[in-house]
Amino acid sequence: MAAVAANPADTAATAVDDREPQREAVPGLESQRRQIENGRGRPLQVGESWFLVGQHWYKQWEVYVQGGDRDSSTFPGCINNAELFEDQVNWRLKKGLVEGEDYVLLPAAAWHYLVNWYGLEHGQPPIERKVVELASIHKVEVYSVELLLVQHSDMDTPHTAQFSQTDSVDLVLHTAREQFLVSPQEETRLWIKNAEGSFERLCNTRVTVLDAALKTGQVVVMETRNKDGTWPSAQPNDTSSTLEEEEDFQGQPGICGLTNLGNTCFMNSALQCLSNVPQLTEYFLKNRYLEELNFCNPLGMKGEIAQAYADLVKQAWSGHHRSIVPQVFKTKVGHFASQFLGYQQHDSQELLSFLLDGLHEDLNRVKKKEYVELCDAAGRPDQEVAQEAWQNHKRRNDSVIVDTFHGLFKSTLVCPDCGNVSVTFDPFCYLSVPLPVSHKRVMEVFFVSMDPRRKPEQHRLVVPKKGKISDLCVALAKHTGISPERMMVADVFSHRFYKIYQLEESLSSILDRDDIFIYEVSGRAAIGENSREDVVLPIYLRERTPARDYNSSYYGLMLFGHPLLVSVPRDRLSWDALYHILLYRLSRYVTRPSSDDEDDGDEKADLEDKDSLPKPGHVTEGSSQDPGLEQAGPSSRVVSGSRAPVDNSPGPSHWPQRARRKHLFTLHTVNSNGTSDRSTFNEDTHAQPYIAIDWEPEMKKRYYDEVEAEGYVKHDCVGYVLKKAPVQLQECIELFTTVETLEKENPWYCPTCKQHQLATKKLDLWMLPETLIIHLKRFSYTKFSREKLDTLVEFPIRDLDFSEFVIKPQNDSARELYKYDLIAVSNHYGGLRDGHYTTFACNKDSGQWHYFDDSSVSPVTENQIESKAAYVLFYQRQDVARRMQTQASSSKPPASSACGAPPKSESMDVN
């Protein structure tokens, strides 16, 4: 390399003509000297050529022209650079040559002058070098970059080629293709071998050799794509036999499955849909993407997503694979989108959205995005505003994705206060349309009657989706005849009350998977002077584990069975009364001791009426002589809460009393978790007291019938199914364009009011794309609930007409611009927690529909495509389909006119 400084004083000197001089016009010696020296002082321009001349010859020439005598013996003769070369065969420059000592540099015009005047030694090549820019300094590169070009299939036979640092990597690729006689139809790519022996892809062939950091002696490997669409470097070393088998296999291009790598069916479904968009697939198969790869887009992924997707398309459409493994693509997606790392289940529409955006940015023809200010309509005609918005969008976004999938919305916002109207036009890539949602909800509950003889009843109730707990009680009252005022609703989880609901709470807080029990309690109406209020006590069942004996510790107790809500008269809050009330409530599955089980009369554990449960606001310590109170911790306040009903159930005073029976269980006051932690209860505690029924294992075994306790009956309403009528796709689109009010979390700033407003918003379709993606919003997420809508959406296979939805003035002679045919469907089977994605797609070449289920592919008929599982729909505009068929007919026989033509082969039933 040599740096040449520009001399401003030379600007007045004679300019050097870049044209080669005529041989017969040889100027005088002084004129020769001026022309050559003035040429040497010109500023360097990146990319221009300069030539090396041996210092010995040049010095002799200077002596000759300075002497002024044409016939002098100092005549230098032909230009001879022999002293600059290592040999006379490869003509490689000697190492370590220094400008001013070994050679001088001349611009192209000066060199041509000297060759014209004196000639060049026979057989010697001119030493031409390029000007490059290094660290903002222009320099002439004296030593070119010598690369060793090899083929991937023959790494031991290198070919040496010399390149300027300003040459593009594409020239290196072109040179390698010429050297190794690669046909124009074959696709190639380059790798460089690093010093440590690893290989690195040369993805961007538009950069220079200098920018690619290629050095002399570096090995550059050219790789040629296999016939089956794979690259040799992507195959393990031991799969040569498998490759031969795959290449020997010849099937219908595009009929190729994708291996499930572990919960990657969502990715496979999205890829199969996109792969069957004809114009996009042709774009990749014909390598048009190579010229549009954008490696410098800060919003893109350095072209890696586009190249990984191109590899998948080429393999799937080679016709040499039954199925392929998308491992490389999966790795690339996880690298650029961390949410898709690992092997968790995801949404196919979310992956599709990421992929379309990634492909767009990787293939964006706009290399440097300019700032574009968004303008409101401000009363201008829609046509003008829409055209301006689309042009502004294309100034920053111009790719095959925009050409294929992007359309234009009209968004209208109206301020509720001042009436200001804001109209904007925004691009879209797909339509996310809502499904008509029923305002009703089906809930399953268990009703527990106060009558101990009745088993719990399972009910299926239809309630308002945005209703309250009281609505649930009203719905149950219609089935049971029990007043809603005599019901309490609780969520039971793990043998305890997870939550006891109040009447005004929202039903949205109850999930479908929750176990909801509704208990009948005594009425709250007061009758006459003898009326009394009741306390509703939560009751747990516990069993003492025989393997442990922790003194006064709840760790030796285990909850079992279903808890109860029991009404107890406030004026009879005694342990004895409670014991007999509970014994009565459990009588269906708890056997009372017979006369043979009576005590000898010495039992000191009898409960007396005088041993009362603590009254509200009073705390009583248990007696050490009373086994029931000895086990119980300090009682808490008894709070009736919102209900204090009158007890109409048979009380202990109505039962025939028999003296001194054995007690089957003991009673404890516990906290809401069912533990007898004494620190939980004190005088300052206002929480509802919970009572635990503790069983010894032997007593439970003798008197407690577990089978009967778990028994329940189904009400006739359980067989009722809320039938969901199918909806038309057009209904969903109408709902999408309906006026709505913005939510509180997403207000609009009104420029007139100067504050955020809950404006009304309306979206209209202005311009539709070539391929329209319609996402059915089947998944609903709220703060308390998540659900999947399995409504059947009926959608046409062909002739979907959007003319009634597009508000842009239409040309009646171009009706086909609004008619679409279905080409692919992404399906989702299952629920929210688990599910499976598959694809229906129409092959662009054969017109045959196929069902893609990961690596399995089967032909299907049109009547199998429509189902409740349809999730994302792909429609192609009819004029585009005709254009594609016309292009295809010029090179091969045309495909079937209808994409959904019935298959001739046997079809599978996917329903």
C-alpha positions, 0 to 999 in steps of 0.5 A: 500500500502507498499513500499519495497526497494531493497537491493543490498547487498542481491544479493549475498545471496541465491536466493529464488526459485519461485517454490513451495517447496516439503512438505517433504523437510523441511530445518533446522530452520536457513535455513528457516530464511535465505530463508524467509528473503532473499526473503523479500529483493528482488526488486519488479516487477510490476504485481507480487504477494506478500502475507500478513502474520499477524504480531503476527504469523510472530513474533512468527515464528521468535522467533521459528527459532531463538531459533534453537529448533524444539521441542520448545514450541514457535512453531507458528503452522499454519499461522493464519491471523484472526486478519487481517480480519473484519469478517469470512464470506466476509474475508474483510481486516480491515481498516487502517492496517499498515505494520510492526505493523499489517502485513508483506509482503512476496513474492510468493515463501516465502509464498509458503515455509511457507505454505508448512512448517506450513500450513494455518489455515483451511478456511482462504483465502490467502491474495494475493496482486499485485505490482503496479507502482505509481509515478515511485515507485513500491508498493504492494497494500494491499487493492484491489479495490472493485467495485459494478457491476450492470446491466443497466436494474437493477441498484438496485442489485449490485454485489461486486467484488475485483480487483487489480489496475493492472487488466485490465478494460477488466477483469472487463467487463469479470467478469460482463458478467460472473456474469450476464450470458451474452451470447457471441453473445451479445455486452456490454460496461461499465459505471462508476457512479461518485460521483455527480451521472453522468455517464462516459463511460469506452471506453478503456478496455485495460487500468488498473483499476489504469489508469481508476481511479476506486475506492473502492465502485464505481458503474460500470454499464454494458450495453447490446446493444439492438437487433436493434443496439441501446444502452439503455442509448441512448434512452429517457425514454419515448420511451419504446413503440417505442423501442418495435415497432422498435424491432418488425419491421423486414426489410432487413438489410441495407435498412435504411434511415437517418433523415435530421437534417437540411442541413445534406443530405451531411452527410447522403449521405456519410454515406450511401455510406460507409455503403454499402462497404461490407468488411468495414461493416462486419468489424464493424458488427463482432466487429473486430474493438473493438480489434483495437481501438486506444485510444492513437493516437495523430492524432486520435479522441480517438476512438470516431468517430469509435465507433459512426460510429459503432453504426450507422452501427449496427443500420442500419444493424439490420433490425429493423429500417426504419430510424435512427437519426444520432444526436450522430454521427453529434455531434461527427463530429462537436466536432472533425471538427469545419467546420462541426459544426452547420447546414450549407450545406457542401460537401459530399466528404469533409465529406467522406475525414474527416471520412475516415481519422478519422476512419483510425487514430482511428483504426490504428494498429500502436500504436507508429509511427516511423519516416520514411524518404521519399526517391527518386527513384534515378534511381532505378527500379520502382518495388523496389521504389514502394515496399519500399514506400508501406512498409514505409506507412504501418509502420506508417499506418495500419488499415482496411481503408488502407486495403480497400481504399488505393492505390499507385500513381507514381508521376513524376516531371521534372525540365524545366531548368536542366531536373532533374527527380524526381520519388516518390510513394505516397499513395492515398485514393480516386481519384479526377478526373477532368471533360473535361471542355469546353473552351466556356462560355455562357453569357446572356446580354442586348443590349441597342441601340441608337435608342430610338424606339428599346427595349433592347434585351436579347442575349445569347452569346458564348464566350471564357472562358478566353476571354476579354470584347472585345470578348463579344462585338465581339460576340454581333456584330455578332447578332446586326450588330453594330461594337464592337467599338461602344459598352460599357459594364457595370454591372448594380446593384440596378439601378446604374452602379456597374462597367463600363468595359474596353475592355482589362479586363477579362471575368472571373471577370463577374459572371453568376448572374451579370446583364450585359448591353451593350450600343451602343454609337456613333462611334469614327472615325473622318471624315474631318475637321468638325469631333468632339469627344463625351463624354459618360455620365452615366445617372441615373433616380431618383424620389423625394420622396413626404414624405420627404422634405430635403432642397438640400439633396439627402436623399429625392431621390430614384433611379429607372429604368435602367441607360443609357450610352449616347453620347453627342457632346463635343462642345454641352455640355450644359444643354439645349442640354443634356435635349433634347438629353435625352428627345429623348433617353427616347421618347419610354417611356416618353411622351413629353408635348402637346400644352395644357401643354405649359407655359404662357411665364413667365417661368424663367426656360428655359435653354439657349444654353449659359448655358453650361455644364462645359468644360473639365478642367473648373468648372462652378457654377449654376445660382440661376435663373436657376432651372436646375442649382439651383438643380445641384451641382458643375459640375466636369471635363468631361472626355471622357475616352477611347472613344470619338466617333462622334455623328451621333444621331439627335441633338437638332438642328434637332428638331422642336423647340417650345417655352417655353415648360414645363420641365419634369425633372431636371438634376444634377451632381452626383457621381457613387452611384447616390447621389448629395454629393457636397463634391464628386466633386471638381477641383481635381476630375478626375472621370467620371461625372454622371448625374441624371434625377430627376423627381417630383412624379406628372410629373413621373406619368403623363409622364413616362410609367413604364411598357414600360420602363421595357420592353425588347425583346428576340433575337432568340439566347436566345433559343440557348442551348450550348449542352454538349456531355456526357463524359466517365469515362475513359476520366476523368481518362485519363485527371487525368494522363495527364502531367501538369505544376505546378501553380505559387502558388505551385512550386517545389524545384529542388534539382539540381537547388537549386531553386523553378521551375514550373516543369511538373508533371505526376501522374500514377496509380501503385496499386489500392485498394479493394474499389476504390472511384472516386470523380468527380470534378464538382465544379470549384472555381476561384478568380472571378467565381464559377460554377458547371459542370453538364456534364453527365459522363457515367460510367459502372455499372460493369466491369470497367477495369483499366488494361490500366491505371495501369503501374505496370507490370501485371499478365495476369492470374489475370485480375480480379485484375483490374476489378471493379463493382459499389456499390454506388454513391453519387449524388448532385442535384442543384447548388453551393448555394443550392443543395441536396445530395442523394445516390444510393447503392447496398445492399451486402446481396440482390444485390438490388439497392436502392435510399437513400434520407435522411429518404426515401428509395426506390428500383431502377433499374440499368438504373436509376443510371447514371445521371448528378448528380453523384458526388462520385463513389464507385467501388469494385474489383471483386475478393473481391466481390467473396471472400465476397460471398464465406464467406457469403455462408458458413453461409447463402444462397449467395446473387445475383451474380450481384449487379445490378440485376433488382429488382422484386419489384416496383421501383421509378423514381428518374429522 
